[in-house]
Amino acid sequence: MSEWLPSLNALRAFEAVSRHLSFRKAADELHVTPAAVKQLVRNLEKALGRALVRRQGRGLVLTEVGTAGLAELRQAFESLAASVARMRRLDERRLFTITVEPAFAAAWLVTRLQGFKRQQPDIDVLIDASLRVVDLEREAADVAIRYGVAAGPGLVVHRLFDDEVVAVCSPAVAAGPPPIEGLGDLARAAWIHFEMSPWPRGWLDWAGWLGALGAEGIESRRDLRFTDYTVALQAAAAGQGLVLTSRPLVADALAAGLLVSPFEEAVRGEGGYDVVTTRAAARRPEVAAFIDWILAEVAESPRDPATAPKRA
């Protein structure tokens, strides 16, 4: 079959160009020069007898022939990468990497991960706790747990929790004196703020939350500010004030009585937490096992009855 195929390097160069629509960016990805990428694409065009890319303004566009086999070509390279990865791991313990927000990792995932290890003792998990959004199709991570995901053709997305933003504090702060029983009592309490730029949930602040509830004229003069959300939650549990959080994120702390939500008011978010992987990674047994485990774990976790996990 190989005699009927053009050069694998030429196909790889064209696939990179098709994604970037730039010889320079494709060259950066492949660690070669733009001239080398351009020559490889020209060689492929010569082998096929058809033009694949053409200039348009300062950029490139694909011809009709160039787009004809892209889906299969990309799937083929994904399969090749998965095959090589399996061969490399044949004599190794199975390992995969999860990229996850630090707050979700600390408040929800880490406390449950031992259950996965009991089920799958031969699978090693590396937790990369970071707010940076990792490109699963291009970087080393295999699974992501993120807040709100733009689903792409190469991704598999499962909703874990729909979001619901609530104010929480320690039982002692809620009890007072003075007691915190209604939104009008907020002015007497310290507010805990999470400040980071950029913050993907820009509306997750006191002004936005109160505005969504239609509450006006409420301000606090005793503010505490943190750049680490896990520390902000710890400060609330330690009795330092009220903090806004996703209810699913603190479901365990609420169930254990470490935190309480003194108000009935809550704001439904437009997004939620998703577990995400690529179609290629989803075929790996260790990744599939983790996805099945976390969906089952979510189904059994304490949560608001309205926030049920959704399988894509």
C-alpha positions in Angstrom: 0.0 0.0 0.0 2.9 2.4 0.7 3.8 2.8 -2.9 0.4 4.4 -3.5 0.9 6.9 -0.7 2.7 10.3 -1.0 5.5 11.1 1.5 4.3 10.9 5.1 6.3 14.0 5.9 4.5 15.9 3.1 1.1 14.8 4.4 2.1 15.9 7.9 3.2 19.3 6.6 0.0 19.8 4.7 -2.1 18.8 7.7 -0.3 21.4 9.8 -0.7 24.1 7.1 -4.4 23.2 6.8 -4.9 24.0 10.5 -2.8 27.1 10.7 -3.3 28.4 7.2 0.3 29.6 7.5 3.6 28.1 6.4 5.4 29.9 9.3 3.1 28.7 12.0 3.1 25.1 10.6 6.9 25.3 10.5 7.0 26.4 14.2 4.9 23.4 15.1 7.0 20.9 13.1 10.3 22.5 14.1 11.5 23.1 10.6 11.8 26.2 8.4 8.8 27.7 6.5 10.7 27.0 3.2 10.9 23.3 4.1 7.1 23.2 4.8 6.4 25.0 1.6 8.5 22.6 -0.4 6.9 19.6 1.2 3.4 20.9 0.3 4.6 21.5 -3.2 5.9 18.0 -3.4 2.5 16.7 -2.2 0.7 18.8 -4.8 3.0 17.4 -7.5 2.4 13.8 -6.4 -1.4 14.4 -6.5 -1.4 16.5 -9.6 -3.7 19.0 -7.8 -3.3 22.3 -6.0 -4.0 22.1 -2.3 -3.5 25.7 -1.1 -3.5 29.1 -2.6 -2.7 32.6 -1.6 -5.5 34.9 -0.6 -4.4 38.4 0.5 -1.7 37.9 3.1 -2.8 34.4 4.1 -3.6 31.0 2.7 -6.8 29.2 1.8 -7.4 25.6 1.0 -8.7 24.6 -2.4 -11.6 22.3 -2.8 -9.1 19.4 -3.3 -7.3 20.5 -0.2 -10.3 20.2 2.0 -11.6 16.9 0.5 -9.7 14.5 2.7 -8.8 16.6 5.7 -11.1 14.8 8.2 -9.7 11.4 7.4 -6.1 12.7 7.3 -6.4 14.2 10.7 -8.0 11.1 12.1 -5.1 9.0 10.6 -2.5 11.1 12.4 -4.4 10.9 15.6 -4.5 7.1 15.2 -0.7 7.0 14.5 0.0 9.1 17.6 -2.2 6.8 19.7 -0.5 3.7 18.3 3.0 5.1 19.1 1.8 6.1 22.6 0.5 2.6 23.2 3.8 1.0 22.1 5.7 3.3 24.4 3.5 2.4 27.4 3.4 -1.3 26.7 5.9 -2.2 29.6 4.9 0.8 31.7 2.2 1.5 34.2 -0.7 3.3 32.6 -0.4 7.0 33.2 -2.6 9.9 32.2 -2.7 13.6 33.0 -5.7 15.6 34.2 -5.6 19.4 33.9 -8.1 21.0 36.4 -8.8 24.3 38.1 -7.0 24.4 41.5 -10.2 25.1 43.4 -12.0 22.2 41.9 -9.0 19.9 42.5 -8.8 20.9 46.1 -12.5 21.1 47.0 -13.9 18.1 45.1 -11.5 15.9 43.1 -8.6 15.2 45.4 -10.9 14.1 48.3 -12.4 11.4 46.0 -9.4 10.4 43.9 -8.5 7.5 46.2 -11.7 5.8 45.2 -10.6 5.7 41.6 -7.2 4.4 42.7 -8.9 1.6 44.6 -10.9 0.6 41.4 -7.9 1.0 39.1 -4.7 0.3 41.1 -2.5 -0.1 38.0 -3.4 3.4 36.6 -1.3 6.4 37.7 -2.8 9.9 37.6 -0.9 13.1 37.3 -3.0 16.2 38.4 -2.0 19.4 36.8 -3.8 22.0 38.9 -3.8 25.2 36.8 -6.2 27.9 35.5 -4.4 27.8 32.1 -6.7 26.3 29.5 -4.7 23.5 27.9 -5.2 22.5 24.3 -5.8 18.7 24.7 -5.3 18.0 21.0 -1.8 19.6 21.0 -0.4 19.4 24.5 0.4 16.6 26.9 -2.7 16.5 29.1 -5.2 13.7 28.4 -8.3 14.9 30.3 -9.5 18.4 31.4 -12.0 19.4 34.0 -13.0 22.9 33.2 -15.7 25.5 33.7 -17.6 25.9 30.4 -16.1 24.3 27.3 -16.5 25.2 23.7 -17.0 21.8 22.2 -14.9 21.1 19.1 -15.1 18.3 16.6 -12.2 16.5 18.1 -13.4 16.7 21.7 -15.6 14.5 23.9 -17.4 16.6 26.6 -19.5 15.4 29.5 -21.3 17.9 31.8 -20.5 17.2 35.5 -22.4 20.0 37.2 -24.6 22.9 36.0 -23.4 26.0 37.9 -25.3 27.8 40.7 -23.5 30.6 42.5 -24.3 31.0 46.2 -22.9 33.0 49.2 -21.4 30.8 51.9 -19.8 31.3 55.3 -19.0 29.4 58.4 -21.9 28.4 60.7 -20.5 30.8 63.4 -20.7 33.8 61.0 -24.3 32.9 60.0 -25.3 32.6 63.6 -23.8 35.9 64.6 -24.1 38.1 66.5 -25.4 39.7 64.5 -27.1 36.9 62.6 -26.9 36.7 58.8 -30.4 35.7 57.7 -31.3 37.8 54.7 -29.6 39.8 51.9 -30.2 43.0 54.0 -27.8 41.6 56.6 -25.0 41.5 54.1 -23.9 45.1 54.9 -23.0 44.0 58.4 -20.7 41.2 57.2 -17.3 41.0 55.7 -17.2 40.1 52.1 -14.5 37.8 50.7 -13.4 38.6 47.2 -11.4 36.6 44.7 -9.4 38.8 42.5 -7.5 37.5 39.5 -7.0 38.8 35.9 -8.0 37.4 33.6 -10.8 35.5 35.4 -13.0 33.3 33.1 -16.1 33.9 35.3 -16.0 37.7 35.4 -19.6 37.9 36.7 -18.7 35.8 39.7 -18.3 38.8 42.0 -20.5 40.5 44.6 -21.6 43.3 42.3 -22.6 41.0 39.5 -24.3 38.5 41.9 -26.3 41.1 43.7 -27.2 42.7 40.3 -28.5 39.4 39.0 -30.7 39.1 42.0 -32.0 42.7 41.6 -30.6 43.7 45.0 -29.6 47.3 45.2 -27.9 49.6 47.8 -26.0 46.8 49.6 -22.3 47.4 50.3 -19.8 46.0 52.7 -17.1 48.1 54.4 -15.1 45.1 55.7 -13.7 43.4 52.6 -11.0 40.7 52.4 -9.4 40.0 49.0 -7.5 37.0 47.8 -5.8 35.9 44.5 -6.1 32.2 45.4 -9.7 30.9 45.4 -8.9 27.9 47.6 -7.5 30.3 50.2 -10.7 32.4 49.9 -12.8 29.3 50.6 -10.6 28.5 53.6 -11.0 32.0 54.9 -14.8 31.6 54.7 -14.6 28.3 56.6 -12.4 29.9 59.2 -15.1 32.5 60.0 -13.5 35.5 58.1 -16.7 36.4 56.1 -18.9 35.4 53.2 -17.6 34.3 49.8 -19.4 33.6 46.5 -18.8 30.1 45.1 -20.3 27.5 42.9 -22.6 25.3 45.0 -21.3 22.1 43.4 -17.8 23.1 44.3 -18.6 23.2 48.1 -21.2 20.5 48.2 -19.1 18.3 50.5 -18.4 21.2 52.9 -22.1 22.2 53.0 -23.1 18.6 53.7 -20.5 18.3 56.4 -21.6 21.6 58.0 -18.2 23.3 57.5 -19.9 25.9 55.4 -23.5 27.1 55.3 -25.5 29.1 52.7 -27.5 31.5 54.8 -29.6 32.8 51.9 -32.2 31.2 49.7 -31.1 33.4 46.8 -28.8 31.9 44.2 -27.8 32.8 40.7 -27.8 30.1 38.0 -24.7 30.3 35.9 -24.7 30.0 32.1 -22.1 27.3 32.2 -20.9 24.5 34.4 -18.1 22.1 35.1 -17.3 19.7 32.3 -14.9 16.7 31.9 -13.3 16.8 28.5 -11.0 14.6 26.5 -10.2 14.0 22.9 -11.7 11.3 20.7 -8.3 9.7 20.4 -7.7 9.7 24.2 -11.2 8.5 24.9 -10.3 5.2 23.3 -7.6 4.6 25.8 -8.8 2.2 28.6 -7.3 4.3 31.4 -9.0 7.5 30.2 -12.3 5.7 29.6 -12.1 4.2 33.1 -11.6 7.6 34.6 -14.5 9.2 32.7 -16.9 6.4 33.8 -15.7 6.7 37.4 -16.1 10.5 37.6 -19.6 10.4 36.1 -20.6 7.8 38.6 -19.0 9.7 41.4 -20.9 12.9 40.4 -24.2 11.0 40.4 -23.5 9.8 44.0 -22.2 13.2 45.3 -24.3 15.6 47.4 -25.7 18.3 45.2 -28.8 20.4 44.5 -31.4 18.1 43.0 -31.6 20.3 39.9 -27.9 19.8 39.1 -27.5 16.4 37.7 -24.7 15.2 35.5 -25.3 15.0 31.8 -23.7 12.5 29.5 -22.9 13.8 26.0 
